[in-house]
Amino acid sequence: MSTDTRNPAPAARAARHHRYVQPVDRVIRSSGFFQRRRDLLALGYSDWHLKMALAAKRIFRVRQGWYSVPDAPEAAIRAVRVGGELTGVAALETYGFRVPRRPRVDLLVAANACRLRQPANRRKRLDLSGETRVRWSGQRRLARADPLSWRVSIDDALERIIATEARDVAVACVSAVAHKQQWSRSRIAAVFAKAPQRFRCWASLVDSRDEAHGETYVRLWCLDAGVGYAPQAYVAGVGRLDGQLSPNVFVEVDGAQHDPEWSGDGESSYANDTHRDIRLAVLGGTAIRITYKMLDRRRGGALWAECLAGIERAVADDLELVERRSRHPVPRRFRGAVRKRRNRALMDRSNAPP
């Protein structure tokens, strides 16, 4: 029996073609986690390729005619399923910025968008009072540079944050972007120039030296209480500290990696932080450590009040001690002995006896 090789079976033809194309999940991941069926067919893939990838769970169907990969950001999947673009704090988080997490995800949809469905169930209408907050744009179509784009630009996300979030969150987000991208004051002012007039005064509160939003919160709340705050203070023999409150009082805002039981990526910095505190104490300084849980007002609003009370007491005592020392300085003949004892205490560990 002769076989017609001019018209092979579709499965055999797809199997031969599969040897010359990249895996479909790799193509989807390299194109930004999402791809349309018609675009995949234009690249040479067939429905057989998509069916095999779906069966192997290397891809999944986000919505009708759209495919993604399992490691796609959850917020991005929600935006594509609703049919909009991710904006606000959630968009900045997908760009890799260290911003405060919010309970809601902001989406931008076209002006004529209607009958929006829930991200997890396309048969139910979108609950606008739930975890998704929708904003309708002024255009009938979203101004996307890429039809596969699922998030707005950084500037558009910041514009949304300044207009809708509280002062602390807005300043923390702009400070995070300014720190990572090394923005100048004029660049920061350009972002606030697009915001409503009543929010433009917040531009003076942004500081690109803040390395995390917890540091921004402490800086703002200290300034509100009348306590001076200098970000990223450097002390010889100790290193950089998150903030300086007075000549000899400093503050450190600790995340989860500072915990002795930290089990995430990298080693815990608890031992190194303890040694730094000791070296600072030898120099006559004090480090007040504040954890992120103390700053979360949803978990315990009274914790920051205690932190502030401790800060104010430490600053007052330090200023009083500095003033007293200025009136009664150490005699000149004793200064050399004090300096020698301090230098011996700050010797490197390698030179210290075992």
C-alpha positions in Angstrom: 0.0 0.0 0.0 1.5 3.3 -1.0 1.4 6.3 1.2 0.7 9.8 -0.1 3.6 11.9 1.2 2.3 15.0 -0.4 -0.5 15.4 2.1 0.7 14.0 5.5 -1.5 13.8 8.6 -1.9 17.1 10.5 -0.3 15.5 13.7 2.7 14.2 11.8 3.1 17.6 10.0 2.9 19.4 13.4 5.4 17.0 15.0 8.0 17.7 12.2 7.3 21.4 12.5 7.8 21.3 16.3 11.5 20.4 15.9 12.2 23.8 14.2 10.3 26.2 16.6 10.9 27.2 20.1 8.6 25.9 22.9 5.4 28.0 22.9 5.8 28.8 26.6 9.2 30.3 26.0 7.8 32.5 23.3 4.9 33.7 25.5 7.3 34.4 28.4 9.7 36.4 26.3 6.9 38.5 24.9 5.8 39.7 28.3 3.9 36.7 29.8 1.0 37.0 27.4 0.3 36.2 23.7 -2.8 36.1 21.5 -3.7 33.0 19.6 -3.7 34.7 16.2 -0.2 36.0 16.9 1.0 32.5 17.8 -0.5 31.1 14.6 1.3 33.9 12.6 4.6 32.8 14.2 4.1 29.3 12.8 2.5 27.5 15.7 -0.7 25.4 15.2 -3.6 24.5 17.4 -1.9 21.2 18.0 1.1 23.0 19.6 -1.3 24.9 21.8 -3.2 21.8 22.8 -0.1 19.9 23.7 1.2 22.8 25.8 -2.1 23.2 27.5 -2.2 19.4 28.3 1.3 19.7 29.8 0.2 22.7 31.8 3.1 24.8 30.4 0.6 27.4 29.4 -3.0 28.2 30.3 -5.9 30.2 28.7 -6.3 33.6 30.4 -9.4 34.6 28.4 -10.8 33.8 25.0 -7.9 33.8 22.5 -5.3 34.8 25.1 -2.6 32.5 26.6 -0.1 32.9 29.4 2.4 30.9 31.5 2.0 29.8 35.2 4.7 32.1 36.5 3.0 35.3 35.2 2.3 38.0 37.9 -1.1 37.5 39.5 -2.0 41.2 39.1 -1.2 41.0 35.4 -3.4 38.0 34.9 -6.2 39.9 36.6 -5.7 42.9 34.4 -5.8 40.8 31.2 -8.9 38.9 32.2 -10.8 42.1 33.0 -9.6 43.7 29.8 -7.6 46.7 31.1 -4.2 47.7 32.1 -2.6 47.5 35.5 -1.9 50.9 37.1 -1.2 52.4 40.6 0.9 50.7 43.2 0.4 47.2 41.7 1.9 48.4 38.4 5.0 49.8 40.2 5.4 46.5 42.1 5.6 44.6 38.8 8.4 46.9 37.6 10.5 45.8 40.6 10.1 48.8 42.9 10.0 48.3 46.7 6.6 49.9 47.4 4.0 49.4 50.1 1.4 46.7 49.2 -2.2 47.8 49.0 -5.3 45.8 49.5 -6.7 46.7 46.1 -5.4 46.4 42.5 -6.0 49.4 40.2 -7.0 48.8 36.6 -7.4 51.3 33.8 -10.1 50.4 31.2 -11.4 52.1 28.1 -14.1 54.7 28.3 -16.7 52.5 26.7 -15.8 49.4 28.7 -18.9 47.7 30.2 -20.1 44.4 31.6 -16.7 43.8 33.2 -16.3 40.3 34.6 -14.5 39.0 37.7 -10.9 37.9 37.1 -11.7 34.4 38.6 -15.1 33.9 37.1 -16.2 35.3 33.7 -19.8 34.5 34.4 -20.0 37.0 37.3 -19.9 40.8 37.0 -16.9 42.6 38.4 -17.5 43.7 42.0 -16.1 47.2 42.2 -16.1 47.2 46.0 -13.9 44.2 46.1 -10.1 43.8 45.6 -10.2 45.4 42.1 -10.6 49.1 41.6 -11.4 50.3 38.1 -10.8 53.7 36.5 -12.3 54.6 33.1 -10.0 56.5 30.8 -11.1 59.4 28.6 -10.6 57.5 25.4 -12.6 54.7 23.8 -9.4 52.8 23.3 -6.5 52.5 25.7 -3.4 54.3 24.3 -1.2 51.2 24.2 2.2 51.3 22.5 2.0 47.5 22.4 -1.3 45.6 22.0 0.0 43.0 24.5 0.7 45.6 27.1 -0.9 44.8 30.4 0.4 47.7 32.5 0.8 51.5 32.2 4.1 53.4 32.2 5.8 54.3 35.4 4.8 58.0 35.1 1.2 57.1 34.5 1.2 54.8 37.5 2.7 57.5 39.7 0.1 60.0 38.5 -2.6 57.6 39.6 -1.0 57.0 43.0 -0.6 60.7 43.7 -4.3 61.4 42.9 -5.8 58.5 44.8 -3.5 57.3 47.6 -2.8 58.9 51.0 0.2 61.2 51.4 2.5 58.6 53.0 1.9 56.0 50.3 2.3 58.5 47.4 5.5 60.0 48.8 6.9 56.5 49.5 6.2 55.3 45.9 7.7 58.4 44.3 10.7 58.1 46.6 11.2 54.5 45.7 11.2 55.2 42.0 13.5 58.3 42.4 15.9 56.2 44.4 16.2 53.3 42.0 16.3 55.4 38.8 18.3 58.2 40.4 15.9 61.0 39.6 16.8 64.6 40.0 14.6 67.2 41.7 13.4 68.5 38.4 12.4 65.0 37.3 10.4 64.6 40.5 8.8 68.0 40.0 7.7 67.0 36.5 5.8 64.0 37.9 3.9 66.2 40.4 3.2 68.8 37.7 0.7 66.4 36.2 -1.1 65.8 39.5 -3.9 67.9 40.9 -2.9 71.2 42.4 -3.7 70.3 46.0 -1.1 67.4 45.9 1.8 69.2 44.3 3.2 70.3 47.7 4.1 66.7 48.4 7.0 67.0 45.9 9.1 68.7 48.6 8.6 65.6 50.9 10.1 63.1 48.3 13.7 62.0 49.1 15.6 59.7 46.7 17.8 58.6 49.6 15.1 56.5 51.1 15.9 52.8 50.3 12.5 51.4 51.3 9.0 52.7 52.0 9.4 51.9 55.8 12.2 54.5 55.9 9.9 57.0 54.2 7.2 56.4 56.7 9.5 57.0 59.7 11.0 60.1 58.1 7.6 61.6 57.4 6.1 60.8 60.8 9.2 62.1 62.6 9.0 65.4 60.7 5.3 65.6 61.5 6.2 65.3 65.2 8.9 68.0 64.9 11.8 65.6 65.2 14.7 66.2 62.7 15.6 63.4 60.4 18.6 63.1 58.1 18.4 60.1 55.8 21.3 57.7 55.2 23.7 59.0 57.8 27.3 57.7 57.7 29.3 57.0 60.9 33.0 56.1 60.6 33.6 52.6 62.0 29.9 51.6 61.8 28.7 52.4 58.2 25.5 53.8 56.9 22.4 54.1 59.1 18.9 54.6 57.8 18.4 58.0 59.6 20.0 60.4 62.1 17.7 62.1 64.6 20.2 64.0 66.7 24.0 64.2 67.0 24.2 60.7 68.7 20.8 59.1 68.1 20.1 57.1 64.9 17.2 55.0 63.7 17.2 51.7 61.7 14.0 50.4 60.0 14.3 46.6 59.9 12.5 44.3 57.4 12.0 40.6 57.7 15.7 39.9 56.6 16.8 41.4 59.9 15.0 38.7 62.0 17.3 35.9 63.5 14.8 33.3 62.1 14.9 34.7 58.6 14.5 31.9 56.0 14.3 33.8 52.8 16.9 34.5 50.1 20.3 35.3 51.5 21.5 35.3 55.1 19.9 37.0 58.1 21.6 40.3 58.9 20.7 40.0 62.6 24.3 39.2 63.8 25.8 42.0 61.7 23.2 44.5 63.0 24.0 43.6 66.6 27.7 44.1 66.1 27.0 47.5 64.4 24.9 48.6 67.4 27.8 47.7 69.7 30.3 49.6 67.7 28.0 52.6 67.6 27.6 52.4 71.4 31.3 52.5 71.8 31.3 55.8 69.9 28.7 57.1 72.2 25.7 56.7 69.8 22.4 54.9 70.1 20.5 53.0 67.4 16.7 52.8 67.8 15.4 49.8 65.7 11.9 49.8 64.4 10.3 46.8 62.5 7.8 47.0 59.7 5.1 45.5 61.9 5.4 48.5 64.2 4.7 50.8 61.2 1.6 48.8 60.0 -1.2 50.7 61.5 -3.7 48.0 60.5 -1.9 45.5 62.8 -1.4 47.9 65.8 -1.6 51.7 65.6 -0.4 52.2 69.1 3.0 50.7 68.3 4.2 53.8 66.4 3.1 56.0 69.3 5.4 54.0 71.6 8.2 54.3 69.0 7.8 58.0 68.8 7.8 58.4 72.6 11.0 56.5 72.7 12.5 58.6 69.9 11.6 61.9 71.6 13.0 60.7 74.9 16.3 59.6 73.4 16.7 62.8 71.3 15.9 65.0 74.4 18.5 63.1 76.5 21.1 63.3 73.8 20.6 67.0 73.2 20.9 67.6 77.0 24.1 65.6 77.2 25.6 67.4 74.2 24.8 70.8 75.8 26.3 69.7 79.1 29.5 68.4 77.5 29.8 71.7 75.6 29.7 73.5 79.0 32.0 71.0 80.7 34.4 69.5 78.1 36.8 66.7 78.9 40.2 68.2 80.0 42.8 68.2 77.3 45.1 65.9 79.3 42.4 63.1 79.3 41.4 63.4 75.6 44.3 61.2 74.4 43.5 58.4 76.8 39.8 58.4 75.9 40.7 58.3 72.2 43.1 55.4 72.6 40.5 53.3 74.6 37.9 54.0 71.9 40.3 53.0 69.0 41.2 49.8 70.9 37.5 48.9 71.2 36.9 49.4 67.5 39.7 47.0 66.4 38.9 44.7 63.6 37.8 41.2 64.6 40.7 39.6 62.8 43.1 41.4 65.2 41.1 40.6 68.3 42.1 37.6 70.5 40.1 34.4 69.9 
